[in-house]
């Protein structure tokens, strides 16, 4: 009888030790993407990326790519900033076990300043009947 109990304990310990911890469901997701120059489409290296609510902050690599891991599921605003560019953000939803892509386009400062839109004044004579 004692041998049977020892065998059962051994089998239980063996199965427990061999179980795959990766089979447990994921509880977090990740955010990844590129920081892109909105004018020429080239990636922007060394931009600062943060989320609101806070889940992490990273810097894009030399190819303009970033990743934030272990992000709790939820809705986040991903904000990117770099000197010489206007700050921009995108709204995303992260789900457990998934990688959410959030590319952020930044407009160079000089272009943002020059793209002001002029609103013409109303001229009633343009609409008068002749």
Order of alpha helices (4+ residues) and beta strands (2+ residues): alpha-beta-beta-beta-beta-beta-beta-beta-beta-alpha
